């Protein structure tokens, strides 16, 4: 069915599609109206252009499972998943509609961002990833297009559609999902995604935000993948105090990458270094203060004992992509699940 014919269509008997607001290699995002709750939502229609037969069913199962996994935790910097539906043989994911521009769009339209702003965005995404990882959910597609800069000032990480529960290993797929310039080296080698893989992708995203281009982009997918695997990132020119955190996140070996705590500390240091100094405090003018009035004596019966607090008793102890830009064959079968 063409996109034009989809306009006005009702999904699951309650979500009326209005207009496409985004599209990628594996799906379309629609603005829709939730007739039951009378609110505007975003509905992602998942499409698998290159998948056939049993592979489609496998991808559907994985996408449905992982969308539900993303809905298991809430965080102010993570998109809210309202509903997951299977209709017409493919998944539809109903999400919060955030009035925003993606970081990728901002870079293309406005150019690179200053280090302080990039550090602020990095802290928000880092916290979202940390909370997701603590819940056992990997993102696996961190890139500028999946970081939303909301009109209300929030930074929102979206599209956990190719995330995977770390504890689930029943399903395996052949191939890689994601954008080559933002896929961690170990994943290009055919190894499963792990927490450090998301941190590598965060480093590539921060580099792109401050430099205006990704660190290993070579114009062609295979050349870019080879650069990710073998080449050091092109030296940044605009990163300034962000240089150390970016280089630390882009280490080839996962065990050599910065930890959450190290990354957060370096990002905060960047913000502190480029923030303006506090406004000078001028000495207060001396004012002529009249002498205090003599206290009146109160009758003895009117005096009260000073308040004494009563101590309180201690309480009783009581990993299928939904919207990647590219699907590439991997050198080995990629296990979706535990790192």
Secondary structure, DSSP 8 states (H G I E B T S, - for coil): --HHHHTT-EETTTEEEEEEEEEETTEEEEEEEETTTTEEEEEEEE--TT--THHHHHHHHHHHHHHHHHTT---TTB--EEEEEEETTEEEEEEE---EEEHHHHHHHH----HHHHHHHHHHHHHHHHHHHHTTEE----SGGGEEEETTS-EEE---TT-EETT--S-EEEEEES-GGGS-HHHHTT----HHHHHHHHHHHHHHHHHSS-TT--SSHHHHHHHHHH------SS-GGGHHHHHHHT-SSGGGS--HHHHHHHHHHHHHHHS------------------------GGG-------------------SS-S-EEEEEEEEE-S--
